[in-house]
Amino acid sequence: MSLQRRTYRFRMEPTKDQEGIVLRLSGARRFVYNWALERRRSYYQDHGKAISKKQLSSELTALKRRPETAWLKDADAQALQQALRDLDRAFEAFFAGRARYPRFRSKKRDAATFRVPQRVKVENGRVYVPKVGWVRVRQSRQVEGTIKGATFRQTATDKWFVTLTTEFYLPDLPLPAANPTRIVGVDVGLESLIALDDGRKVAAPKHLRRAEKRLARAQRAQSRKKRGSNNRHKARLKVARLHEKVKNQRLDHLHKLTTRLVNESDAVCIEDLSLKALARTKLAKSIHDAALGELRRQLEYKTIWSRKRLVVVDRYYPSSKTCSACGWVNQALELADRGWSCVCGTMHDRDVNAARNIRAEGLRILVAAGHAETLNACRGDVRPPTLGRLTPAKQESHRL
Ligand SMILES: [Zn+2]
């Protein structure tokens, strides 16, 4: 049996009263976080060593007894203890070199948030929050497993979301060998365009591309407004709203795509995030990296849950430049080239060719590990596209 974690994120619809309580809880959490950060700093200065968890925790109890901070008693005790643990984690990340030194949380700059480690229930479109009661949620899915914690967070546009973490056990059964005709290579290109080794290309849906354009426009408009002005504030809200929308649509699109990919195959091969320096701009690069990271995250758990395989190909060779038919490397290939013809006569679509190389490397890894049936097997539906059939990505896109 292996322990699996799953998260669910639902939009909350608190009443005005409930929202007031939730905001006060977030305020108490922020207060305790900042107080603990200051305590850790001053204790270290005075004693030359870190304050123990136990002492910090008992100091928190004492803090709640003082008249000037007695209001903390109105907050959920476990949510406040959780703030100490969150700070602990922030310090751990700092000492491990993964993050900067923890900073004080500000009401203005940081999103209102708090975490409850247990005693959260979900039923019939309502979530039970300690000290708040039953709050309505837009429950899009049934929650499975045991709820191990809940994070409540307000977005930049003042919406509230709850993220539930659940745990459940998955039996450890041996995975069957992958059928080579059901091994798919995936290349994530620019502009959320995904190419598969069988020649299919999946473009971001039109509504998402439209929203992305609106977002870019709004971001430009915001940067033109005077700092500190009311117009700047309004422009920032607009950007935040569009940003949220684009993010949700991208996620939704990726979820449909990864579910389909996992259902269609025994093994999915993707590239490692590290080496792809293809993006023209910083923004395009960050969108690409985020898409690839999220694609990988979703494929990781979806393949585990459906007892399939995910192969992450560590690419040290240039997959766009290498001919997937003969192995020749086209050093002259430019970023702008969408297609190219190889010395062996094969015409390549840039992204599909990359997906084929990723699949070939994934298949090699699977065979070497004894996880796929044979090495030579080619996907039956692979037809090298001819240059004459290379059309703009839009027309070649298939709906997945
Ligand atoms: Zn070739």
Boltz pocket constraint, residues with backbone or C-beta under 6 A from the ligand:
constraints:
  - pocket:
      binder: B
      contacts: [[A, 323], [A, 324], [A, 325], [A, 326], [A, 327], [A, 328], [A, 342], [A, 343], [A, 344], [A, 345], [A, 346]]
      max_distance: 6.0
